[in-house]
Amino acid sequence: MSQGPLMPKATAVWLVENTSLSFDQIADFCKLHPLEVKGIADGEVAAGIKGLDPVSTGQLTREEIERAQTNPNHRMKVAVSKVKLPEVKRTKGPRYTPLSRRQDRPNAILWLLRNHPELKDAQVMRLVGTTKSTIQQIRERTHWNSGSLQPMDPVTLGLCSQIDLDFEVQRAAKDRPLVESAEGGATLMPPELSVLPEPEDHDADRRPGRDERLDADSVFARLKPMRKGEEDEDDDAY
Protein backbone atom coordinates (compact mmCIF):
# COMPACT_ATOMS: atom_id res chain seq x y z
CA MET A 1 0.00 0.00 0.00
CA SER A 2 1.49 3.32 -1.11
CA GLN A 3 1.79 6.28 1.20
CA GLY A 4 -0.86 9.00 1.03
CA PRO A 5 -0.53 12.78 1.43
CA LEU A 6 0.00 14.42 4.78
CA MET A 7 -3.45 16.07 4.94
CA PRO A 8 -5.70 13.81 2.84
CA LYS A 9 -9.01 15.65 3.16
CA ALA A 10 -7.52 19.09 2.58
CA THR A 11 -5.65 17.70 -0.44
CA ALA A 12 -8.83 16.10 -1.76
CA VAL A 13 -10.65 19.44 -1.44
CA TRP A 14 -7.98 21.15 -3.54
CA LEU A 15 -7.99 18.39 -6.20
CA VAL A 16 -11.77 18.49 -6.48
CA GLU A 17 -11.78 22.27 -6.90
CA ASN A 18 -8.75 22.66 -9.19
CA THR A 19 -8.57 19.52 -11.35
CA SER A 20 -10.77 17.32 -13.51
CA LEU A 21 -9.65 14.08 -11.88
CA SER A 22 -12.23 11.38 -11.24
CA PHE A 23 -13.47 10.60 -7.76
CA ASP A 24 -11.73 7.23 -7.91
CA GLN A 25 -8.37 8.82 -8.78
CA ILE A 26 -8.64 11.37 -5.97
CA ALA A 27 -9.82 8.72 -3.54
CA ASP A 28 -6.93 6.42 -4.44
CA PHE A 29 -4.33 9.19 -4.05
CA CYS A 30 -5.76 10.56 -0.80
CA LYS A 31 -6.60 7.13 0.64
CA LEU A 32 -10.26 7.98 1.00
CA HIS A 33 -13.46 6.27 -0.07
CA PRO A 34 -14.88 7.40 -3.45
CA LEU A 35 -18.19 8.24 -1.77
CA GLU A 36 -16.35 10.48 0.66
CA VAL A 37 -14.73 12.31 -2.26
CA LYS A 38 -18.17 12.64 -3.85
CA GLY A 39 -19.45 14.11 -0.59
CA ILE A 40 -16.61 16.66 -0.69
CA ALA A 41 -17.63 17.65 -4.20
CA ASP A 42 -21.26 17.97 -3.10
CA GLY A 43 -20.28 20.07 -0.07
CA GLU A 44 -21.58 17.49 2.38
CA VAL A 45 -18.15 16.41 3.65
CA ALA A 46 -15.15 18.46 4.82
CA ALA A 47 -17.18 21.62 5.08
CA GLY A 48 -14.97 24.50 6.18
CA ILE A 49 -11.70 22.70 5.35
CA LYS A 50 -9.36 24.83 3.27
CA GLY A 51 -7.80 23.04 0.31
CA LEU A 52 -4.10 22.20 0.43
CA ASP A 53 -2.09 22.42 -2.78
CA PRO A 54 -0.09 19.16 -3.07
CA VAL A 55 2.11 20.69 -5.78
CA SER A 56 3.34 23.55 -3.58
CA THR A 57 4.04 21.13 -0.73
CA GLY A 58 6.05 18.83 -3.02
CA GLN A 59 3.72 15.85 -2.68
CA LEU A 60 2.58 15.89 -6.30
CA THR A 61 3.87 17.24 -9.61
CA ARG A 62 2.02 19.05 -12.37
CA GLU A 63 3.09 16.38 -14.84
CA GLU A 64 1.55 13.67 -12.68
CA ILE A 65 -1.75 15.54 -12.50
CA GLU A 66 -1.86 16.12 -16.28
CA ARG A 67 -1.02 12.49 -16.93
CA ALA A 68 -3.89 11.38 -14.69
CA GLN A 69 -6.35 13.83 -16.27
CA THR A 70 -5.66 12.45 -19.75
CA ASN A 71 -5.80 8.82 -18.60
CA PRO A 72 -8.65 7.91 -16.18
CA ASN A 73 -6.97 4.58 -15.40
CA HIS A 74 -3.76 6.24 -14.21
CA ARG A 75 -3.21 6.23 -10.46
CA MET A 76 -1.14 9.04 -9.00
CA LYS A 77 1.62 8.46 -6.46
CA VAL A 78 3.11 10.76 -3.86
CA ALA A 79 6.27 12.39 -5.17
CA VAL A 80 9.50 11.46 -3.42
CA SER A 81 11.02 14.47 -1.76
CA LYS A 82 14.49 15.34 -3.07
CA VAL A 83 15.36 17.23 0.08
CA LYS A 84 16.51 15.00 2.92
CA LEU A 85 15.75 16.50 6.25
CA PRO A 86 18.28 15.79 9.00
CA GLU A 87 17.17 13.28 11.54
CA VAL A 88 16.09 14.96 14.72
CA LYS A 89 17.78 13.34 17.65
CA ARG A 90 15.65 12.99 20.70
CA THR A 91 17.17 14.83 23.60
CA LYS A 92 17.22 13.28 27.01
CA GLY A 93 14.77 15.06 29.21
CA PRO A 94 13.00 14.31 32.46
CA ARG A 95 11.03 11.09 32.44
CA TYR A 96 7.35 11.73 31.89
CA THR A 97 5.15 10.40 34.66
CA PRO A 98 1.39 10.02 34.21
CA LEU A 99 -0.78 12.16 36.45
CA SER A 100 -2.25 9.08 38.10
CA ARG A 101 1.21 7.94 39.17
CA ARG A 102 2.79 11.20 40.27
CA GLN A 103 1.43 10.87 43.78
CA ASP A 104 3.31 7.57 44.12
CA ARG A 105 6.71 9.06 43.34
CA PRO A 106 7.59 9.90 46.98
CA ASN A 107 6.83 6.30 47.97
CA ALA A 108 9.07 5.06 45.16
CA ILE A 109 11.87 7.43 46.20
CA LEU A 110 11.65 6.15 49.78
CA TRP A 111 11.87 2.57 48.51
CA LEU A 112 14.96 3.35 46.45
CA LEU A 113 16.68 5.16 49.33
CA ARG A 114 16.10 2.22 51.66
CA ASN A 115 16.81 -0.69 49.33
CA HIS A 116 19.48 0.86 47.12
CA PRO A 117 21.34 3.53 49.10
CA GLU A 118 24.22 3.25 46.66
CA LEU A 119 22.17 5.03 43.98
CA LYS A 120 23.07 8.64 43.37
CA ASP A 121 20.47 11.40 43.33
CA ALA A 122 20.84 11.76 39.56
CA GLN A 123 20.05 8.07 39.10
CA VAL A 124 16.94 8.28 41.27
CA MET A 125 15.86 11.32 39.28
CA ARG A 126 16.20 9.39 36.03
CA LEU A 127 14.26 6.41 37.34
CA VAL A 128 11.19 8.13 38.79
CA GLY A 129 11.35 11.59 37.20
CA THR A 130 11.69 13.66 40.35
CA THR A 131 13.82 16.56 41.57
CA LYS A 132 16.88 16.64 43.77
CA SER A 133 15.15 18.78 46.39
CA THR A 134 12.36 16.21 46.76
CA ILE A 135 14.91 13.43 47.25
CA GLN A 136 16.70 15.48 49.90
CA GLN A 137 13.44 16.21 51.73
CA ILE A 138 12.49 12.54 51.83
CA ARG A 139 15.99 11.55 52.97
CA GLU A 140 15.94 14.14 55.77
CA ARG A 141 12.25 13.45 56.62
CA THR A 142 11.29 17.04 55.96
CA HIS A 143 8.82 16.18 53.20
CA TRP A 144 5.33 17.51 53.82
CA ASN A 145 3.91 13.98 53.69
CA SER A 146 6.73 12.11 55.42
CA GLY A 147 4.42 10.63 58.05
CA SER A 148 2.26 8.88 55.45
CA LEU A 149 4.92 7.67 53.03
CA GLN A 150 5.21 3.94 52.44
CA PRO A 151 8.16 2.43 50.50
CA MET A 152 6.87 0.97 47.24
CA ASP A 153 8.75 -0.61 44.35
CA PRO A 154 8.88 1.84 41.40
CA VAL A 155 8.69 -1.07 38.96
CA THR A 156 5.43 -2.24 40.52
CA LEU A 157 4.11 1.32 40.38
CA GLY A 158 4.96 1.55 36.69
CA LEU A 159 7.36 4.47 37.14
CA CYS A 160 10.28 2.62 35.57
CA SER A 161 11.10 -0.75 34.07
CA GLN A 162 13.02 -3.53 35.76
CA ILE A 163 15.70 -3.26 33.09
CA ASP A 164 16.26 0.44 33.86
CA LEU A 165 16.42 -0.26 37.60
CA ASP A 166 18.90 -3.12 37.20
CA PHE A 167 21.06 -1.00 34.90
CA GLU A 168 21.27 1.86 37.40
CA VAL A 169 21.98 -0.51 40.30
CA GLN A 170 24.79 -2.23 38.38
CA ARG A 171 26.19 1.12 37.35
CA ALA A 172 26.19 2.32 40.96
CA ALA A 173 27.86 -0.92 42.08
CA LYS A 174 30.73 -0.35 39.65
CA ASP A 175 31.29 3.15 41.02
CA ARG A 176 31.43 1.98 44.64
CA PRO A 177 34.88 1.48 46.22
CA LEU A 178 35.92 -2.08 46.97
CA VAL A 179 36.60 -1.39 50.66
CA GLU A 180 34.26 0.85 52.60
CA SER A 181 34.82 2.68 55.81
CA ALA A 182 33.46 1.44 59.13
CA GLU A 183 30.55 3.86 58.87
CA GLY A 184 29.65 2.64 55.38
CA GLY A 185 28.53 -0.79 56.59
CA ALA A 186 29.90 -4.27 56.97
CA THR A 187 32.55 -5.39 54.52
CA LEU A 188 34.30 -8.66 53.86
CA MET A 189 37.43 -9.40 55.89
CA PRO A 190 40.65 -9.05 53.90
CA PRO A 191 42.23 -12.35 52.87
CA GLU A 192 45.32 -11.79 55.01
CA LEU A 193 43.11 -11.58 58.10
CA SER A 194 40.67 -14.32 57.19
CA VAL A 195 43.41 -16.97 56.85
CA LEU A 196 44.49 -18.14 60.29
CA PRO A 197 48.25 -18.59 60.85
CA GLU A 198 49.58 -22.05 61.48
CA PRO A 199 49.95 -22.91 65.20
CA GLU A 200 53.45 -22.58 66.55
CA ASP A 201 55.14 -25.80 67.65
CA HIS A 202 56.82 -25.08 70.98
CA ASP A 203 58.32 -28.57 71.17
CA ALA A 204 60.15 -28.22 67.88
CA ASP A 205 63.33 -27.07 69.64
CA ARG A 206 63.24 -30.03 71.95
CA ARG A 207 62.55 -32.69 69.32
CA PRO A 208 65.17 -33.77 66.80
CA GLY A 209 64.39 -32.90 63.26
CA ARG A 210 63.50 -35.36 60.54
CA ASP A 211 66.97 -35.20 59.05
CA GLU A 212 68.69 -35.81 62.34
CA ARG A 213 69.70 -39.46 62.92
CA LEU A 214 71.15 -41.01 66.06
CA ASP A 215 74.72 -42.25 65.53
CA ALA A 216 75.30 -45.58 67.32
CA ASP A 217 79.06 -45.15 67.41
CA SER A 218 78.85 -41.78 69.12
CA VAL A 219 76.45 -43.17 71.73
CA PHE A 220 78.70 -46.08 72.54
CA ALA A 221 81.73 -43.79 72.56
CA ARG A 222 80.07 -41.78 75.32
CA LEU A 223 79.23 -44.90 77.28
CA LYS A 224 82.81 -46.35 77.26
CA PRO A 225 84.29 -43.74 79.65
CA MET A 226 81.39 -44.23 82.00
CA ARG A 227 81.85 -48.00 81.91
CA LYS A 228 85.61 -47.72 82.53
CA GLY A 229 85.04 -45.44 85.49
CA GLU A 230 82.72 -48.00 87.07
CA GLU A 231 85.33 -50.79 86.66
CA ASP A 232 88.03 -48.69 88.36
CA GLU A 233 85.75 -48.09 91.32
CA ASP A 234 85.16 -51.82 91.65
CA ASP A 235 88.94 -52.56 91.67
CA ASP A 236 89.56 -50.05 94.43
CA ALA A 237 86.84 -51.61 96.48
CA TYR A 238 88.61 -54.95 96.43
N, C-alpha and C positions, 0 to 999 in steps of 0.2 A: 504494500500500500504506500503510495507516494505521499510526500508531505504537503500539507495545505498551507495557505497563507496565514499570516499572523493574526489578522482580524477578519475571519471569514465572512461574517454578515456585512460588515462595512465594505469589504471588497466586493461582495455580491451586489450591494446597492450601487456601487460605482459602475460595475460591468453592466447592470441592467439599464442604467441611465445613459451610458456613454458608448455602448457597443450594440451590435446586432447579433450577438451570440445567442444560441438556443438555451433554454432553461437547463437542458441536460448537460451542456458544456459548462455552464456556470456552476451547476450543482456539483459536477465532477471535480472542477478545479477548487472550489471552495469547501468541498467535503460536506455538502448539505443535501437535503432531499429535494428532488425537482419540484415537488409541491410547495416546499418552503420558498424556493426561488420564485415560483409563480405567485405566492402570497406577497413577496416583496414587490413584484411588478404591479400587483393589484393594490398595493398600499395597505394590506392587511397585516403584514409582518414587518418587523424592524422599523416601525414608525418612529420617527425622530432620530434615527441613526444617520449620521453624516457619512457619505460615501468616502472610501479610502482608495486613492489612486495606486494600484499595484505597480504601475510603471515608474512613478516617482520614488517609490520605496524600494525599487530594484527587485521586486518579486516576479515581475512579468515584463516581457519586451513587446514593443510595438509589432515587430515581425511575427511574434507568436500569436498575437491577437488577430492580425490580418490573415494569417494562415488558417486560423480556426474559423474566421468569418467566411472564408471562401470554401471551406470544406467542413460540413456539419459533422462528419465522422471524426474529425481531428480532436484529440483531447490535449488540452494545455497542461504544461508542467511548470512548477515553480522554478524560476531561474536561479542558478547557482551563483551566489555572491562571489565576486572576484576579490573582494576586500576581506582579508582574514583579520578578524578582531583578536587582540591578544587575550589570552585566557586570564580571567580574573581569579587571582588566588584568594582563597578564603582566609581572612585574618583570624587569628586566635583571639577570641573575646571571652567574656565571662559566660559560663555555662548557663543556658536558659533553663529556668525551673518553672514548671506550671504553677498557676496560682493555687491550685488545690494542694500542692506539695510544699509551698513556701513556708507554711507554718510548722512543718516537720524538720526544717533545716537545723534549728537549734538542737533538737534531739539527736540528729545525725552527727552534728559537731561534737556533742558530748560523748557519743559512742566512739568516735574516732580518737578523741583525746584520751579516753580511758583504755581502749584496746590497742591503739597504735600510737603511743606517745612519741615514737621516733619520727612521725610525719612532721614536716615543716608546715608553717602556716600557709605558704604558697601552695603546697600540695593539697591541703584541706580546702583551700579556696577553689582550686580546680575541680575537686571532686564534687562538692555540693553547691558551688556557685555562691559563696558568701563573701564577707569582707573581713579584713584583718581585725578591725575593731570589735566585731561581733565575736570572733574567736577569742580575743583577749578578755572580753567581758565574761564569756562562759568559763574560761579557764580560771579567772579570778573570782567567779561567783558574784559578779556585779551586774549580771544580766537582769532585766526587769522581770523575767519569768523564771529565774533560777530555781525557785522553790517547786515549780511544777514540771521541770524538765525530766524526761526519762530517756536514757540512752537507747537508741534504736539504730539498727543496721541501715546505712544509707542505700545498700543494694536492695534490701527488702522494701524500702520506701520508694524505690524507683528514682532516686536522685543521681545514681551513677551505676555503671555496670560492674560486675565482678571482675572483669578483665582490667578495667581502669583502676579499680582498688588494688588488685594484685600487683599491677605495674608500679603504682606509687609506693606500695609497701616494699617491693623488691628494690626499687630505686633508693628508698630511704635506708634500707639495710646495707646497701653498698657504700653509702656515705658515712655510716657509723664507724667509729674507731674500733679496732679489734679488742682493746682493753679499755674498760671504762673505770672511772674513779669509784671510790667507795660509795659516794652519794648517788651514782648513776644506777645502782642496782647490783645484784649478784652476778659474778662473772665466773668463768671456769678457772680452776687453779692451774697455774703454769706447769708445764711438764716437769721442770726441775724440782718442783715442790711436791707434785703428785706421786713421784717415784720414790719409794722409801729406800734409804741407804741400807746396804747389807750390814747385818749385825757384826760387831767387832768380836773377834775371838781372843779372849784374854788368856787362854791357855796355850796360845800358839808359841809363846816364848819358852814355855816349859816343856812342850812336846817336841821331839825331834822331827825334822821335816821328812818329806817323802824320800828325798834324795840321800838322806843320811842313813848309813848302814853301820851296824855294830861290827867292829873288827875283833875277831876272836883272839888273834895274837896279842893285840894291845891289852885285852882284858886279862889274859893269862900272864902277860908281862907284869901287870900291876899286882897280880896275886902272888907271884914268886917271892918278892921281898917279904911280904906278909907271912908267907909259909916258912921262909928261912928264919925269920925272927922268932916264930913260935918254937922251931926246933932248938934254937940256941937256948931259949928259956928252959926247955925240958932238960938239956944237958947240964945246965947249972944246978938244976934241982937235984939231980943225982949226985 
